[in-house]
Structure formats: structure tokens, C-alpha cells
């Protein structure tokens, strides 16, 4: 059973079809997943209700209490509150998580109500959330974007980038397999392939403890340092791995035909060629070579 407020409708499983899917054929429907205990939800609610008033019937607000309707929340993969979906023409077309400024929400609405420009900042919002530590929420958001636009590569490449950096190569490969031919020419895809190669190379490399023992016994054992660097980097301890490669360059740049330097460059590429770690070790490498 659903109840109606002046500015919104409370929806359950039975009323979801007519109140959301069918209604979205006539107007943009905002679906607010919330809970009574969620303080950010209480902050967002008045903003959404105000927007409904401002758009004078062009936008409808539906609210779903995730505690009361867990099945609906589960169907949409809700893991963070509040989460708001936008429905148009019977399907979800946009989404955001957390409390957003009114202007940011208006920009989303205007894309769909006023025939505005296509979404240009959805992935940037997700990237910012990811970088702020909301990793699972950001990934769920991008997964939803992919479900809405399954033929586009940009969101898939972002997932490939994140999952590769996290070491979740199996899921990264699942997204990579659905990329277009052009997408498979991207740096994100190349980074994934390098990460897979690194993982496969571990089969022939001794355990880290054995390699450390070999280095302790002989600090000039470049082969042990090189293999330790490979293992550390494949296990996502990039800083320590790069440090071992740098030490090889300091001690014997000719080892493996300048292999340590070339390997560092390969790691920089795998890490996307940017970021604090890459910048730090690019600088250290340059100073070591000069």
C-alpha cells in the first residue's frame, strides 16, 4: 500500500510499477531510497521535495523506506543511503548517492526534463566518491550506469581501472570482455593486461621471504631484488616494489639490459601514468639517472 504526501508518494513492491515505471512514461520520476535512522536522508528529503515544487508537475518524487521494503532495495543493489534513481520512459536513466547540493540535482533533472546536454559529470561524481573512500558505493553507481548504457565504453573502462588497481582481475576481465574494439585499445585495458601478466609471472618466482633472505645474504643479488620487485608489485605493494627497482638502478643499471628502469616505466603505465605514487617515483627515477 502506498501513501501520498503533497510532494511525494510512498511506494511499496505492489505500487512500484504504476507509481514509478508507468508514471515515468509521462514525467521524470525521482526514486529516493531512504531509512528513518539515516540522518543524511532527512537532510536530502526537503531538497527533493522543494525541487518537485519548482518543476511544477514535470518531476515526481517517490520514496521507498528500505527497512520496510528490503526486497525493492535489494533489487536495486542499494548499499548506501540515501540513493536516488531517476526513471524516464520506464527505465532508470540516472542516479546519485549521498546528499548532493540542490544545483547538482537540478543539473541531473534538466538533462532529462529540459532536453539538456547528455550526462557529462556522472562518472566524475563517481570518481570523486571513489577517491574519497566511498569505493563500494562508487562502483555500484557505475555498475548501474553500465546497465543503463551497456553499449558505451567509458563507464566500463572506469570499472576496469578501479578493479585492476584493487587486484580484482577476474571482475575487471568481465567488464573488459564487453568492451568495443576501440575500448580494447585504451590505456585502462592495457593496464589490465599488464596486471594479468604480472600475476601469471608469479608462478615462477620464489616466495617473498626466500627472496628477502637472499638479499640479506648478498645485497648485490640483483636477480633476487628484481624478482622481489615483481612479486611485490603483482601483490599491489607498488611502493616497495618500485623501491627495489630503484635500488637495482642505483647499484647496477646494466642489469637485465636496463630492465629495472624499463620495468618501472611499465608499472607507471599500469598505474595509469598519474597519481601521487607515480609522481614520486618518476621524480626519484629522474634524480637517480642524472
N, C-alpha and C positions, 0 to 999 in steps of 0.2 A: 504494500500500500504506500502511496506517495502523498505527501502533504505539500501544499503550495503557500509560499510567502509572497508578499508583494514583489520581491526582487528575485526570488529563486524558487526552485522546486526540489523537494527531497525525493530521491529516486531509489527504488529497490530493484531486484532482479526482474520482477514481473513488469515493472513500468519502464525499464531501461529502453526497450525497443521503441515504444511510441514517444516517450519524452525526449529521447536522445537521437536515435537513429532516424526515425521518421521526421522528427522536428527539424533535424539538420538539413532536410531537403528544402526547407523554407527559410531558415535563418541559421546563423552561426551559433553553435551550442558549446558553451564552456562547461566542462565536467570537472568539478572540484572534489577531489578525494581528500577527506579530512577526518579528524577524530576529535572528540571532546577534550581529551587530555593534551592535545597538540597546541602549544602557545603560538607558534608561527601561523598555524591555521586560523586562529582567532584574529591575528593581525591581517592576514590576507583577505578574509571574508568581506569586510567592509569595502575594501578596494574593488573587489569583483562586483559587489552589489552596486557601487557607485557607477561603474562602467556600464552596467546594464541600463541604468537610468540615462546615462549620457547618450547611448546609442539608440534610444527610443524605439525599441522593438526589433532592431536589426540583430541583437545578440540576446541569447537566452542563457541563464545560469542554472545549472543542475548541480546539486550537492549530493555526495554519496558518503555516508558515515561508514568508514572502513571497518570499524569494530562491529557494527550491526550487519554489514554486508560483506563479509570476508571473501565470499566466492567471487563477487564482482572485482574486488581489489586484486584477488589472485589472478583473474583472467587478464588484467592489465599489467601484471608484474609490479604492482606498487610496493616499493620498499622504503620510500622516503615520503614524509608528509610535510607540507601539502604538495600534491602533484596535480596539475591541471592539464587536461586534454581539451583540444578544440576539435569539434566534429563539424564537417560540412559535406553535403551530398552523401550522407550515410556512412562516412568513414572518418577516422581520425586524420587530421591534416597538420597538427602542430601540438606542441607540448612544452611545459616548463616545470621546474621543480623549485621548491622553496619560495620565500617571499620575494617578489620582484617589484620594482618601482612601477607606479601606475603608467608612466610613459612607456616603459618597456612592454607592458602588457598591451597597451594601445597600439604599439607598432605591430604586434602579432595580429591583433584584431583587424587592423587596417589592411593587412596583406590579403585578408580573406573577405572582408566586408566591402572594402572600397576598391577592390581590384588593384591593390598596390603592388609594389615590386615583389618578386619571389623572395622567399626567406634567404637572407644573406648572413644572418648572425646566429642562427640556431646552433651551428657547430662551434662557433666561437664561444657561445654561452656554455656549451658542454665542456669545451676545453678549459675554460676558466674554472668551472666547477671541479673538474678532474685535478687541475693544478692546486686547487685549494683543499684537496684531500677528500672530496666527495666522489671517490673513484667509482664505486658501485652505482651510485645514483647517475653519474655522468654516462657510464656505459649503458645502463638501462635506457636512458634518454636516447642515446644514439641508436641502440637496437630498435627502438620504436620508430625513429626517423627512417631507418633502413626498411622497416616493414611497410611504411607509407610510400617510400620511393625506392623500390627494390632494384630498379634498373640504373640507378645513379651510383657512381663510384666514391664520391667524396666522403660520405659517412662511413662506408666500408673501409676506406683507407685509414681513417682515423682510428677505427677499431683495430685494424691490423697493427698500426703504430703502437697503440697502448698495450695490446696483448703481447706483442713481441717484446716490448720493454719489460713487461711483467714476467716473461718467460712462459706464458701460456701459449705455446706454439701450436698445439692441436687446435684450439679455438681460432687462433689467428689464421691458420691454414684454411679453416672452414669458410671464413669470410673471404680470404684471398682467392679461393677456388671459384667464387661467384663474380670476381672482377671481370671487367671487359678486357680485351686485348690491350687497350691503351692503359688501363689501370695497372696491368701487369708490367708496364714499363716504368712505373713510378719508383721513387726512392723508398717509399714505405714497403713496397713489395720486395725490392732489392734487400732491404734491411732484414726482412723476414727470411729470405733465402740464406743470407749470411748467418743468421742466428741458427737456422736449421743445420747448416754445415758445421757450425761450432759444436752443436750438441752431438752430431754424429762423430766428430773428431775425438770426443772424449773416450770412445771405446778403446782407443789405443794409447791412452795417456794414463800413467800411474796415478794413484791417489795423491791428494794434496799433501798429506802427512809425509809420505815417502819422498815427494819432491822437496819439501822443506828440509827434510833430513839430509838429502843430497846436497842442498845449497849450504846448509850449516857446515857440512864436512868440507866443502870446497866452494867458496864464494864466487869463484870464476867458472862454475859449471853452468855455462850459458844454455846448454840444452835443457837442463832441469829448470832454469828460470823461464825459458821460453814455453815449456810445457805447463809450468805452473801458471803462467800468464793466460794461456789458452783455457785452462781449467777454471780459473777464477772468473774470467770474462764470460765463459759459457754458463757459469753458475750465477751470473749477474752481479758479481763483485767487481764491477768495472774499474773502480778507483785503484784497488790493489793490483788488478791485472795490468792496468796501464802503468802503474809504478814499477812493476817488474820489467816491462818492456823498456821503459825509460832507463832503468838501471843497466840493461843489456847494451843500450846505445852508448851510455856513459863509459862502459867497460870495454866494449868491443863492437863498434858499429858494423864491422865487416861480417859479423856472424850471420849466417844464412843469407849472404849477399844483401845486406841491409834489411833483412827480414823483419827485425823488430820495428823499425820505422814504418815499413810498409804495412805491418800488422796494425800499428797504432792508427794509421790513416783509415784502414778498413773498419776499425772499431768506431772511429769518429763518424764514418758514414752510416754504420749500423745504428748508432745512437741519434741519427737524424741530422748530424752536422751542426748542432746547436745545443745550447744549454750550458749551465754553469760548469759541469764536469768537462765537457768538450772544450770550452773556452780555457779552462785552467790548464789542461794537458796540451792543448795546442801551444799555449804560451811557454810551458815548460819544455816542450819538444823544440820549439824555435830557439830558446836560450841554450839548450844542450847542444844543438847543432852549430851554433855560432861561437 
